[in-house]
Every structure is written in structure tokens, then in C-alpha cells.
């Protein structure tokens, strides 16, 4: 097991990618604290499934990543129980959609507060512990739209692009403390759309002819959280089946 003895925090652990990341981290031996905001049903279900499959508990904590007091509670509880923090996965995100002229100021602020400010606040809160350990892995979940852009996702794309820049700069600041900071930019990942929609996208947009699964992203999370990636920092790894490099001429 690649992460035996490691302690990880995953934000937004009740979402599709979050749930998969929590399970893969546990599978590889990590102790995991998983945060949720409103979706306690899925958080509880994941906890039960992991207990049944791996005979291991996941610590669930409600956390609004826009609020520093919530984040401090999670960090303090993690240190109190596990004595350290090795891995932070900034996965919590918002989903404000629509053309620019329809996006409200509140919606724009929500997108940036959750995706970018939340990642900043959580990273800032775990860094003192990681610096004392002289070890840490911070993994930010961005999106391919931050690189390619797409219609109707401007707020999402802008916030996720900021997360890529944040990753690069934080990596430079943290390198001297043996803290790796990297970013993952997923493409189309299975969630709640009808299967036929994913099939259409796969056939027309993705060279590998399938959309991604949450487990695909989760395995990349494990790689970046493990010693296999010790010489990688400040990078954004795209996982999209070739979507971002595909040009259709006919």
C-alpha cells in the first residue's frame, strides 16, 4: 500500500470525484478525513461502504471551505486524532453555469470563494503542520475548462484557472520545505448526466472514445499523494482522454 501511515484531508468528499478519491486513498492505506457541506447522506453512505469493504473508518466533518473557522476545526481535529497531516486534496467546488450576462455577482463570488479562496484557506491552514514535518502533498482539483475554455462555464473556468496559477506559485514557496503542490485538470467525468449524453460526447469529442470515471481521477490523486511523485511539483496534470488535444476536421 503506497500510503500506509499517511493522513489525508479531502474537501468535498461527498461529490463524485471526492468519493472516489477518499476510497482510493483508504485503499492505499491512508487515514482520511473527508469534509462535506450539505450532502451528508452521500458522505454517510461512503463511510459505510468503506467500513464494509476495507474495515476502516473515515472521519466525516461538515465544513464550509469559505469559512476559516470551519477549516480550523477540521485541521485541529485531524491533528488531535492523527497527530499530523500529510496530504490535502482541495476538491470542493461550486458549479455556476450560464453566459456571462446571466451570472449574478453573488454567483461569481460563490464560484471563486469555494474553488479558489477555499483552496487558499485550507492550504494556508495545513502548511504550518507540513512545514514542521518537512513533508507534505497538496493536490488541487482544477478543470480542463480552465485551459481550453467552454461556452457557459466562464465563472467556473476563471476560478479553476486561478487555481492553476495558485498551484504554481505555492509550489515555488513550499519547495524548500519538501512540500509538493500539484494540480489535476479533469475533462469530462461521469456524474449525473444520462448515459446517452456521455456516449455522444465520447464519440465526438474524446479520442479514447469514453468519458472519464471518478476512479480515473482518484488514481491520479493517489499518484500525486505518494512517493512516486516526489520529484513533481508546480504541475497541472490533464486527465481527459485526449479531449483537449483533439481537433475535428470533418
Number of C-alpha atoms within 10 A of each C-alpha: 11 16 22 14 13 21 22 27 29 24 30 28 31 27 19 18 24 27 23 22 27 30 24 20 29 24 19 16 18 26 25 27 24 27 27 24 16 13 14 16 11 16 25 15 13 21 21 15 14 18 13 11 10 12 9 18 16 20 17 21 21 19 22 19 28 20 15 17 11 15 24 17 13 24 18 15 15 21 14 10 9 16 11 19 25 25 28 25 28 27 24 26 24 17 14 21 17 15 12 13 6 10 16 12 8 9 16 20 15 19 23 23 20 21 28 26 21 24 29 20 17 25 21 12 17 24 22 12 17 22 15 11 15 16 18 28 25 29 28 28 25 30 27 23 21 21 16 11 16 12 11 15 18 20 24 26 23 19 24 26 21 17 26 25 15 19 25 17 13 21 21 14 12 20 16 11 15 18 25 28 29 27 27 22 21 22 21 22 20 17 14 8 9 9 10 9 9 20 14 14 15 19 13 14 21 22 17 13 17 20 22 21 16 20 19 16 25 21 16 18 25 24 16 25 28 21 13 11 14 15 8 13 24 21 16 22 17 20 20 23 20 15 22 18 12 12 11 7 4 3
